[in-house]
Amino acid sequence: MANQACHSLLGYPEGSLESRAIGELLEEGQGAAFFSWLEQPGESAFSARLLRIDGSSQELDIRTIDIAPEKGERLLLLAEPKAIKEVQQRAHFLYKLLNNLKGVVYVLEFPGRWHFTFVGGRVESVCGYTAEELMQRSRAFSLAHPDDRPELKRHIKTLLQKGADGFELAYRIITKSGKVKHIWNYGIFIKNVQGEVVASEGIILDFTAMQQAREEVQQLLERHQLILETTLDGFILADTQGRVVDVNTAYCKMTGYSREELLQMNIVQLEAQLSPEQIAERIQLMLAAGGARFETQHRHKDGHPIQLSVSISIMESKQGALVAAFCRDISEQIQAQKALKESEQKYRALFEQSYDAIVLSEGMYIVDCNQQAARLFGYEKPEELLGMAAIDLTPAVQPGGRVSLDYMQELVAAALAGEPQFFQWQHKRKDGSLFDAEISLGTVTMEGKIYIQAIVRDITERLEARRKLTAALQEVEALKKQLEAENLYLQEEINLAHNYEHMVFGSEAFASVLRQVEQVAPVDVPVLVTGETGTGKELIVRAIHKLSSRSHKPLVKVNCAALPRELIESELFGHEKGAFTGATQQKLGRFELARDGTLFLDEIGELPLDLQPKLLRVLQEGELERVGGTTTIPLNVRVIAATNRDLQQAIREGTFREDLYYRLHVFPIHLPPLRERKEDIPHLVRFFLEKYSRKFNKAYNMPSPSAMKLLMSYDWPGNVRELENMVERALVLSRDGHLPFARLLGFSPREEPPATSLKAVEKNHILQTLEACGWKINGPGGAAQLLGLKPTTLRDRMKKLGIQRPGQQ
């Protein structure tokens, strides 16, 4: 590609150079040097002789410019040596404008008509046309507003006639969308060697906004004097020597002087604090800095000082620099600040001594708080809270479901609008724990700044008390009968021994049982505890309840073997008034008494067969109906059953329902008898000795190794209960601390039991107990009670051992 100037320079017709190689135009012998130079990177110059169309040669300077280095495109500039520098500068100017300016870069070719041969930059944003659309237009200046075209053409014609090198034009254009814009067009004329203008290069900048700004400035200038005269601030204009040049009415009123008087004065006469030398020094500093802002005192005409806030700016005029000062009387403000400071000091004293937590925030961030606030939020010092966002001291969501951040922003906005807020809020301590607080939210002004002030009072205990009171008042009628029934039941249970904390063991067998207890306690499933009489099944049940989430609710016990058959249904499920003879009032059953707690069904194997389906239904459905009632009552009760019977055998015998068994047998725990964990005996003996020695206030000696061996050799058919009774009896019979275990078991203190006499020892022990009781088996003081056995169990043992009362066959 070659432009018209290149064709004219070498004498070729326009367009005839496009298909020719650059090497064909070089004089013979210069090709190698030229191409070697061309391969060099960067912009440089090369002097060569090029052939004209008539065969003559002309010395020209050739220079290169990297247009698009990433594409390997370079521009060659051909010109006479004296013009090449100027051309290169114009090319640099053109392409730098193309890359950097927020305007349009263009090339126009002439003569005949001006038309675009290149357009780049922000074409569409300035003109509304694409570059291609502009280059297709027949005349470049057809963009100009019709009203501006005649003057534009005359001006360009004049410039061409005068031989100008360039132009600077301001006119209007009409964009593609029809919008009128003000533009600034700066360009240079490109001339050939004969000095004829053949093209123009330049830029177009949109200064529509600037033109509008000029018009606005003009309007502002017109209103300047009016503003100065109507403003409440005083205005005084002085030269660099301090002579007053102009003042407004407000300053005249402020100082008590007339305008004519002030125009004859120097600011030295008005200043009440500084000396003339200090005033001169201040003026020089303001001139150097371009302005200043400070407070000072001017003297009123009657002599009293006026406290002023002064804002200085430097203005340039034909006469030189002028000092423009806007003055505001702040005398009342100074007095108010003094009063405010005294008020703030009093506030600070109250702030630190307050029993409530006080937090000051600027925006959403804490800037101050008292020691009480630090303690309330779990910090040692108030400084730890400074800089924290207030939202960091609250959970993400409030108890009512509102998002804390949204809710807080609403409250703060209302407080800033002058509406004090009083509300409840949940806060978060440093350790993550939550507490409820009562908040009084408002604003306080200190040192000219407005802060959000929050007075925080912990009301956790108050809310808890209120909640409990409200709950009690709401439920008092509904729970009255249940509470009465629970009270009766708990009175019966109050004297029972709760020995969960005193479980004594040393065997792995019993440790395994306790591990099962820990596993099942948190899981709300039925548990079936099995084991012989006296193995501690009730203790295990109490341990499960204590370790469960229901521990704060009652553990209600039902002994299925001890209740009369005709009353067991009423005891379990309750009855309505008039349900049967003697039902004079409504009664809550044990299931309802155990609501949200645990129901312990002891001796479940003794439950009558006809009641088992009713119990199964309650367990499956989680609801019951009282005897004689029609209302279904929902239940939330955990059921734990215990038995010393073989329920599998009972199922085979038809005395226990298989479906009820599997409903209760979700998590079975079997307690081994004492004979299978004899390593527990020494621990139990020591525990019971300590227990009953305190009860009887009686000293004792620890059993000798031989006595302990004797105790461990016994079979203990009554298990732990029998061992406890034996220790209690031994302590009662002891003298000088000696415990007669051997005599109670049927041996002399020195006698060792034979290895094969366990059965004889048991038989002898039972015989001695029967004889001591006068062969009374049942009831208080009977042998069954002393041995820790059930009467039926004792009779079975007597039958197996062949024990009969003397005189009976």
NORSUL-V577511 format. One record per residue. RES is the residue in one small letter. PSI is psi in radians with two decimals (NA if undefined). OMEGA is omega in whole degrees, 0 to 359 (999 if undefined). NEAR is the number of other ideal C-beta (glycine too) atoms within 12 Angstrom. Layout:
RES&PSI&OMEGA&NEAR, RES&PSI&OMEGA&NEAR
This chain:
m&2.37&178&17, a&2.47&181&25, n&3.10&184&32, q&-0.62&180&29, a&-0.63&180&35, c&-0.73&178&35, h&-0.77&181&26, s&-0.67&182&29, l&-0.62&182&33, l&0.00&175&34, g&0.27&181&23, y&2.60&174&25, p&2.66&182&14, e&2.27&177&20, g&-0.12&185&14, s&-0.15&181&18, l&-0.20&188&29, e&-0.57&186&15, s&0.04&184&11, r&2.57&178&20, a&2.60&181&12, i&-0.50&181&28, g&-0.46&181&19, e&-0.39&183&19, l&-0.18&181&32, l&2.50&176&30, e&2.59&185&22, e&2.36&178&16, g&-0.09&183&12, q&-0.08&186&26, g&-0.79&184&22, a&-0.78&181&14, a&-0.66&182&20, f&-0.87&183&28, f&-0.52&175&17, s&-0.74&178&12, w&-0.65&184&25, l&-0.52&182&26, e&-0.20&180&15, q&2.39&179&16, p&2.78&176&12, g&3.12&182&14, e&2.26&180&24, s&-3.14&183&22, a&2.63&179&24, f&2.27&180&30, s&2.21&184&23, a&2.85&175&31, r&2.17&181&25, l&2.54&183&37, l&2.29&174&27, r&2.97&184&23, i&-0.44&180&20, d&0.09&177&10, g&-0.23&178&11, s&2.88&179&13, s&2.69&182&20, q&2.29&178&27, e&2.21&181&23, l&2.64&171&34, d&2.32&178&27, i&2.21&177&37, r&2.72&181&32, t&2.62&173&30, i&2.24&176&28, d&1.96&178&23, i&-0.91&180&24, a&1.48&184&13, p&-0.59&183&15, e&-0.39&178&7, k&-0.08&182&8, g&0.40&181&12, e&2.29&181&14, r&2.58&179&25, l&2.27&177&26, l&2.22&178&34, l&2.14&180&36, l&2.23&178&39, a&2.86&173&34, e&2.62&186&23, p&-0.65&184&22, k&-0.33&183&12, a&-0.23&188&23, i&-0.66&181&27, k&-0.76&179&17, e&-0.71&180&23, v&-0.76&180&36, q&-0.71&179&26, q&-0.73&178&20, r&-0.68&179&33, a&-0.77&175&33, h&-0.82&181&24, f&-0.77&183&24, l&-0.88&188&35, y&-0.51&174&30, k&-0.69&175&19, l&-0.70&180&29, l&-0.67&185&29, n&-0.46&191&19, n&-0.58&188&16, l&2.57&178&25, k&0.92&181&19, g&-2.76&182&29, v&2.25&175&42, v&2.37&187&36, y&2.85&169&42, v&2.21&176&36, l&2.45&177&38, e&2.56&183&28, f&2.75&20&30, p&-2.98&180&20, g&-1.12&179&13, r&2.72&177&16, w&2.13&175&34, h&2.64&182&25, f&2.27&171&36, t&-0.22&175&27, f&2.38&176&31, v&2.32&179&34, g&3.07&179&32, g&-2.58&184&29, r&1.12&187&27, v&-0.93&186&31, e&-0.68&182&20, s&-0.49&181&21, v&-0.86&188&35, c&-0.33&182&35, g&-0.14&178&23, y&2.77&171&28, t&2.87&179&20, a&-0.69&181&24, e&-0.70&180&14, e&-0.65&179&18, l&-0.71&182&36, m&-0.30&178&23, q&-0.19&180&16, r&2.52&184&25, s&-0.56&180&14, r&2.33&184&21, a&-0.67&186&36, f&0.17&173&37, s&-0.25&175&24, l&-0.43&185&37, a&2.61&177&32, h&2.38&182&23, p&-0.62&181&17, d&-0.37&183&13, d&-0.23&187&25, r&-0.84&182&22, p&-0.84&180&15, e&-0.64&180&19, l&-0.79&181&29, k&-0.75&179&22, r&-0.73&182&16, h&-0.74&178&23, i&-0.69&180&31, k&-0.71&178&18, t&-0.75&179&15, l&-0.72&180&22, l&-0.68&180&24, q&-0.60&181&11, k&-0.11&180&14, g&0.53&181&13, a&2.64&178&20, d&-0.31&182&20, g&-2.98&184&25, f&2.81&175&28, e&1.98&188&20, l&2.47&173&32, a&2.09&181&26, y&-3.14&181&31, r&2.60&173&27, i&2.84&175&38, i&2.09&182&24, t&3.02&180&27, k&-0.59&181&19, s&-0.04&180&13, g&0.05&181&10, k&2.44&179&17, v&2.26&179&22, k&2.59&173&34, h&2.23&180&29, i&2.81&175&37, w&2.14&185&27, n&2.00&178&39, y&2.25&183&25, g&2.99&176&36, i&2.59&177&29, f&2.39&177&31, i&2.20&184&35, k&2.64&175&30, n&-3.05&185&28, v&-0.37&179&23, q&-0.02&179&12, g&0.18&180&15, e&2.45&177&17, v&2.09&181&32, v&-0.28&182&29, a&3.02&177&32, s&2.43&176&38, e&2.51&180&41, g&-2.97&179&39, i&2.67&175&38, i&2.19&179&43, l&2.46&179&32, d&2.02&176&32, f&0.63&176&25, t&-0.83&181&22, a&-0.64&179&16, m&-0.69&180&17, q&-0.73&178&21, q&-0.70&179&16, a&-0.68&178&14, r&-0.76&180&16, e&-0.70&179&15, e&-0.68&179&14, v&-0.69&179&14, q&-0.71&178&13, q&-0.69&179&14, l&-0.70&179&15, l&-0.66&180&14, e&-0.55&180&12, r&-0.04&185&15, h&-0.87&184&20, q&-0.68&179&15, l&-0.72&180&14, i&-0.79&181&19, l&-0.63&184&25, e&-0.42&183&21, t&-0.20&181&14, t&2.61&179&21, l&-0.32&178&18, d&2.54&176&27, g&2.52&179&36, f&2.30&178&38, i&2.34&181&40, l&2.24&182&32, a&2.75&176&41, d&-3.12&185&24, t&-0.18&177&27, q&-0.03&178&21, g&0.03&181&30, r&2.34&182&26, v&2.24&181&33, v&-0.65&181&28, d&2.67&175&27, v&2.81&174&36, n&3.04&184&30, t&-0.66&182&25, a&-0.70&180&24, y&-0.61&178&42, c&-0.79&179&28, k&-0.62&183&24, m&-0.68&185&34, t&-0.24&179&36, g&0.00&179&19, y&2.75&173&27, s&2.88&179&16, r&-0.74&182&23, e&-0.66&180&11, e&-0.75&183&17, l&-0.63&181&32, l&-0.23&177&20, q&0.08&187&15, m&2.92&174&27, n&2.62&182&22, i&-0.30&175&38, v&-0.65&181&24, q&-0.35&183&22, l&-0.45&184&39, e&2.31&184&32, a&-0.10&186&21, q&-0.75&189&20, l&2.65&176&23, s&2.88&178&12, p&-0.67&179&17, e&-0.73&180&13, q&-0.62&178&17, i&-0.76&179&28, a&-0.74&179&22, e&-0.71&180&15, r&-0.70&180&30, i&-0.75&179&32, q&-0.68&178&19, l&-0.70&180&19, m&-0.67&178&30, l&-0.69&180&25, a&-0.65&183&14, a&-0.24&181&16, g&0.16&180&16, g&-3.13&179&22, a&2.92&176&24, r&2.24&183&18, f&3.04&175&22, e&2.50&181&23, t&-3.11&178&29, q&2.27&170&25, h&2.73&184&40, r&2.20&177&25, h&2.78&181&22, k&-0.57&180&21, d&-0.02&173&10, g&-0.33&182&12, h&2.57&182&15, p&2.62&177&21, i&2.15&179&33, q&2.11&185&28, l&2.55&167&36, s&2.13&189&27, v&2.31&174&37, s&2.09&187&24, i&2.39&169&32, s&2.67&182&21, i&2.27&180&26, m&2.48&177&25, e&2.41&177&14, s&3.05&179&16, k&-0.45&180&7, q&-0.07&181&14, g&-2.92&183&16, a&2.47&176&25, l&2.56&179&28, v&1.99&180&39, a&2.19&183&33, a&2.17&171&40, f&2.19&187&29, c&2.36&177&39, r&2.27&180&27, d&2.01&182&29, i&0.41&181&25, s&-0.84&179&22, e&-0.62&179&14, q&-0.69&179&17, i&-0.75&179&20, q&-0.69&179&14, a&-0.68&178&16, q&-0.69&179&21, k&-0.78&178&16, a&-0.66&180&14, l&-0.70&180&20, k&-0.74&177&18, e&-0.68&178&14, s&-0.69&180&19, e&-0.62&178&23, q&-0.73&176&16, k&-0.70&179&15, y&-0.72&181&24, r&-0.68&178&20, a&-0.80&177&13, l&-0.62&180&19, f&-0.81&183&29, e&-0.50&185&21, q&-0.06&184&14, s&2.49&175&23, y&-0.31&177&18, d&2.71&175&27, a&2.33&179&39, i&2.25&182&37, v&2.27&175&45, l&2.31&180&36, s&2.52&171&37, e&1.96&191&25, g&-2.14&180&20, m&0.16&186&26, y&2.47&184&22, i&2.24&179&34, v&-0.28&180&28, d&2.66&174&33, c&2.82&179&38, n&3.05&184&34, q&-0.59&180&25, q&-0.64&178&25, a&-0.74&179&41, a&-0.81&179&28, r&-0.72&183&23, l&-0.67&182&36, f&0.11&173&36, g&0.40&179&22, y&2.75&181&26, e&-0.70&185&12, k&2.58&178&16, p&-0.53&183&27, e&-0.45&181&17, e&-0.40&181&20, l&-0.33&185&37, l&2.35&180&22, g&-0.23&178&18, m&2.63&173&26, a&2.39&180&21, a&-0.52&181&38, i&-0.35&178&27, d&-0.26&182&25, l&0.36&182&37, t&2.63&175&35, p&2.87&184&26, a&-0.58&183&18, v&2.40&178&18, q&2.81&182&27, p&-0.53&180&20, g&-0.06&179&14, g&-0.12&180&12, r&2.46&175&21, v&2.19&188&16, s&-0.77&184&28, l&-0.81&180&20, d&-0.79&182&17, y&-0.75&181&29, m&-0.74&180&35, q&-0.66&177&20, e&-0.78&182&20, l&-0.75&180&33, v&-0.73&179&32, a&-0.71&179&19, a&-0.71&179&20, a&-0.73&179&28, l&-0.46&178&25, a&0.07&176&16, g&0.27&180&11, e&1.71&179&16, p&2.48&183&21, q&2.45&177&27, f&2.07&189&19, f&2.98&175&28, q&2.55&186&27, w&2.53&176&38, q&2.24&182&31, h&2.95&181&37, k&2.25&178&26, r&3.05&181&26, k&-0.62&181&22, d&0.06&177&10, g&-0.20&179&14, s&2.67&184&16, l&2.64&173&25, f&2.65&180&32, d&2.48&183&31, a&2.73&174&35, e&2.18&187&27, i&2.31&168&36, s&2.00&187&26, l&2.23&178&35, g&-2.85&180&27, t&2.68&175&25, v&2.44&181&32, t&2.18&179&21, m&2.25&179&24, e&0.67&176&19, g&-0.03&180&13, k&2.57&178&17, i&2.19&179&21, y&2.68&171&32, i&2.17&179&38, q&2.17&178&37, a&2.12&174&43, i&2.06&190&33, v&2.25&178&41, r&2.18&180&29, d&2.10&181&30, i&0.41&181&24, t&-0.85&182&23, e&-0.69&180&15, r&-0.77&180&17, l&-0.70&179&22, e&-0.75&178&15, a&-0.73&179&14, r&-0.73&180&17, r&-0.78&179&17, k&-0.73&180&14, l&-0.78&179&14, t&-0.78&179&13, a&-0.70&181&14, a&-0.74&180&16, l&-0.64&180&13, q&-0.57&186&12, e&-0.07&189&16, v&-0.73&181&15, e&-0.77&183&11, a&-0.56&185&16, l&0.07&185&21, k&-0.89&182&15, k&-0.65&179&24, q&-0.70&180&31, l&-0.64&177&21, e&-0.77&180&18, a&-0.72&178&29, e&-0.66&180&28, n&-0.76&178&18, l&-0.76&181&18, y&-0.77&182&29, l&-0.53&175&22, q&-0.64&178&12, e&-0.57&185&18, e&-0.20&192&24, i&-0.49&183&13, n&0.01&179&8, l&2.64&180&20, a&2.05&177&19, h&1.66&190&20, n&0.43&179&24, y&-0.72&181&24, e&-0.29&185&13, h&0.44&175&21, m&2.21&184&28, v&2.23&180&32, f&2.87&176&31, g&0.02&184&20, s&2.67&176&26, e&-0.54&181&15, a&-0.81&181&24, f&-0.54&175&36, a&-0.66&178&20, s&-0.68&177&19, v&-0.79&181&34, l&-0.57&176&26, r&-0.65&175&18, q&-0.68&178&25, v&-0.81&181&33, e&-0.57&180&19, q&-0.73&188&18, v&-0.39&185&29, a&-0.82&182&30, p&-0.25&185&18, v&2.16&188&19, d&1.23&179&23, v&2.73&176&23, p&2.57&180&35, v&2.40&176&39, l&2.03&180&38, v&2.15&180&41, t&2.73&179&36, g&2.86&180&34, e&2.88&177&34, t&2.36&176&37, g&0.10&181&33, t&-0.13&177&39, g&0.58&181&41, k&-0.69&181&40, e&-0.64&176&37, l&-0.69&179&37, i&-0.72&179&42, v&-0.78&180&43, r&-0.63&179&34, a&-0.74&179&36, i&-0.79&180&42, h&-0.74&183&38, k&-0.58&182&27, l&-0.10&183&26, s&3.01&178&29, s&-0.12&180&18, r&0.19&187&28, s&-0.43&180&21, h&-0.07&177&12, k&2.91&187&22, p&2.66&168&32, l&1.93&185&39, v&2.24&184&39, k&2.40&174&35, v&2.08&176&41, n&1.78&185&29, c&-0.35&181&34, a&-0.37&186&24, a&-0.33&183&17, l&2.44&174&24, p&2.50&185&13, r&-0.72&185&17, e&-0.23&182&16, l&-0.15&188&25, i&-0.62&180&31, e&-0.74&178&34, s&-0.67&180&32, e&-0.68&182&34, l&-0.84&191&40, f&-0.14&182&36, g&3.00&178&35, h&2.79&177&31, e&2.78&177&24, k&2.27&179&17, g&0.14&181&16, a&-0.55&178&24, f&3.03&180&17, t&2.23&181&10, g&-0.17&179&15, a&1.39&186&19, t&-0.20&178&12, q&2.86&180&16, q&2.49&179&25, k&2.36&176&34, l&2.35&178&36, g&3.02&182&41, r&-0.53&177&44, f&-0.77&180&43, e&-0.59&177&40, l&-0.51&182&38, a&0.28&182&38, r&2.26&182&32, d&0.09&179&27, g&-2.49&184&34, t&2.38&175&39, l&2.14&181&43, f&1.91&178&42, l&1.62&180&46, d&2.58&181&36, e&0.83&182&30, i&-0.43&180&45, g&-0.27&180&34, e&0.01&181&29, l&2.27&180&38, p&2.54&185&25, l&-0.63&183&23, d&-0.31&177&15, l&-0.25&183&30, q&-0.69&177&34, p&-0.65&179&19, k&-0.72&177&27, l&-0.71&179&39, l&-0.73&180&26, r&-0.75&179&23, v&-0.72&181&35, l&-0.66&183&34, q&-0.76&186&19, e&-0.38&183&17, g&0.51&179&18, e&2.81&181&21, l&2.94&171&34, e&2.31&177&26, r&2.74&176&34, v&2.21&181&29, g&0.05&181&23, g&2.87&179&24, t&-0.09&183&10, t&2.29&178&14, t&2.23&184&15, i&2.05&178&26, p&2.59&183&16, l&2.64&170&31, n&1.45&187&21, v&2.38&172&38, r&2.30&183&39, v&2.22&173&44, i&2.20&180&46, a&2.70&178&45, a&2.60&178&43, t&2.67&173&41, n&0.08&179&34, r&2.79&173&31, d&1.71&185&18, l&-0.51&176&33, q&-0.73&177&19, q&-0.69&179&15, a&-0.64&177&24, i&-0.76&179&21, r&-0.59&179&12, e&-0.12&178&15, g&0.30&180&11, t&-0.03&178&24, f&2.35&184&36, r&2.36&181&29, e&-0.67&181&20, d&-0.62&176&17, l&-0.65&179&33, y&-0.84&182&32, y&-0.40&175&19, r&-0.60&180&29, l&-0.39&189&36, h&0.55&181&29, v&-0.78&179&20, f&1.70&182&27, p&2.48&173&26, i&2.11&180&38, h&2.25&179&27, l&2.11&179&39, p&2.58&177&29, p&2.85&183&31, l&-0.53&180&39, r&-0.32&179&28, e&0.00&178&23, r&0.97&186&32, k&-0.28&176&31, e&-0.22&175&22, d&-0.32&188&35, i&-0.84&180&39, p&-0.71&180&26, h&-0.73&180&27, l&-0.71&180&40, v&-0.82&180&40, r&-0.74&181&24, f&-0.83&182&26, f&-0.62&177&38, l&-0.79&179&35, e&-0.70&181&21, k&-0.87&187&22, y&-0.36&175&27, s&-0.65&176&25, r&-0.64&180&14, k&-0.76&183&15, f&-0.12&183&20, n&0.91&188&9, k&2.30&180&23, a&2.82&180&18, y&2.81&173&31, n&2.48&178&19, m&2.49&179&21, p&2.49&177&33, s&2.83&178&20, p&-0.66&181&12, s&-0.68&178&19, a&-0.72&179&37, m&-0.62&178&25, k&-0.65&178&23, l&-0.77&180&37, l&-0.65&182&40, m&-0.33&180&30, s&-0.28&182&28, y&2.62&186&38, d&-0.38&179&31, w&1.19&180&41, p&-0.45&177&37, g&0.08&175&36, n&-2.50&187&38, v&-0.64&180&42, r&-0.71&179&36, e&-0.70&178&43, l&-0.72&179&43, e&-0.78&179&35, n&-0.68&179&29, m&-0.79&181&43, v&-0.74&180&41, e&-0.77&181&29, r&-0.70&181&30, a&-0.68&180&34, l&-0.62&178&33, v&-0.68&184&20, l&-0.08&187&23, s&2.64&175&27, r&2.33&181&15, d&0.55&177&11, g&-0.07&181&18, h&2.32&183&21, l&2.07&187&37, p&1.00&181&29, f&-0.70&183&41, a&-0.77&181&32, r&-0.67&180&25, l&-0.47&177&36, l&0.00&176&41, g&0.32&179&26, f&2.65&173&27, s&2.79&183&17, p&-0.52&183&18, r&-0.20&188&12, e&2.38&176&19, e&2.31&180&19, p&2.40&176&29, p&2.70&185&13, a&-0.41&184&10, t&0.36&186&9, s&0.43&181&21, l&-0.71&180&24, k&-0.71&179&22, a&-0.69&179&23, v&-0.79&180&31, e&-0.78&181&32, k&-0.79&181&26, n&-0.69&181&26, h&-0.75&179&45, i&-0.72&179&43, l&-0.80&180&26, q&-0.71&180&26, t&-0.71&179&37, l&-0.72&180&29, e&-0.67&180&18, a&-0.49&181&20, c&0.08&184&24, g&0.56&179&15, w&0.43&174&23, k&2.18&184&20, i&-0.90&184&29, n&2.87&170&18, g&3.08&180&13, p&2.39&180&11, g&0.04&178&14, g&2.91&182&23, a&-0.65&180&36, a&-0.71&179&34, q&-0.75&181&26, l&-0.62&180&34, l&-0.13&181&40, g&0.49&180&36, l&2.77&171&34, k&2.57&181&31, p&-0.71&181&22, t&-0.69&179&19, t&-0.75&180&27, l&-0.72&179&35, r&-0.68&177&23, d&-0.74&180&18, r&-0.77&180&34, m&-0.67&180&29, k&-0.75&180&14, k&-0.65&183&16, l&-0.03&178&23, g&0.60&180&14, i&2.18&177&28, q&2.62&177&16, r&2.39&180&18, p&2.38&180&11, g&-0.10&177&6, q&2.44&178&9, q&NA&999&5
